[in-house]
């Protein structure tokens, strides 16, 4: 722990790395900088002056981190895309792997010319990091945020207010599309969704840090594809004409692709994440739906 009040920023970082290396692995350096920045109420480590560092607060954070609690769950913050989002015990922490959804949607939208307004839906929104990041990049966009958890929607609302996106967004408390107006869905251009996709049998074998995320945001049923099936079946039934961007996981690929083939659903493209693992599929529904 940090017991010397005369330690400067570099010395504090060195002490933190000694503690974090065995806990955080290759994330230790980044986490040490985040802890120092957070204690000084600064977004960037480089902007922190020695006199601004709250060593008592760092000690409290470090104590929880040593117990295995994820840093984001301790400080209620997690960086994603270009911003730092509020997160808590009721939301899935934003992850860098998910940034590929934002990246691909922005890339596809850049090819659309003369589009006055772009309406999209962030389904199973959690913190809202996907939808808010897209809104932040596209001035003419509007996002509807849906989540089954009121507490998750509260976190999403905090982020919407934090980044001043109230005029570009609307929240819906709904179990998928159960309480979402069909007339709004007809005007949606795309749906972006990071649903629960861990097979139930794999859930309890997840690492301890992942288990701090709410189970409802992780457990995707026996094969891991329950939510994909519910979402797609509903959209086929209501004749949705837009595109869907799903986050996926290699563990469910075989079952997911088999289901899509049986439904005659076209995979527009697949994209891999930073570890070269399948992480995103863009699909369109059969035209005769």
Secondary structure, DSSP 8 states (H G I E B T S, - for coil): ----TT--HHHHHHHHHHHHHHHHGGGHHHHHHHHHHHHTT-S-GGG--GGG--HHHHHHHHHHHHTT--HHHHHTEEEETTEEEE--TTS----GGGHHHHHHHHHHHTT--S-S-EEEEEET-TT-HHHHHHHHH-TTEEEEEEES-HHHHHHHHHHHHHTT-GGGEEEEE-STTTTS-HHHHTT-SEEEE----B-HHHHTTS-TTGGGS-GGGTB--SSS-HHHHHHHHHHHHTT--SEEEEE--GGGHHHHHHHHHHHT-EEEEEEE-TTS-EEEEEEE--TT-
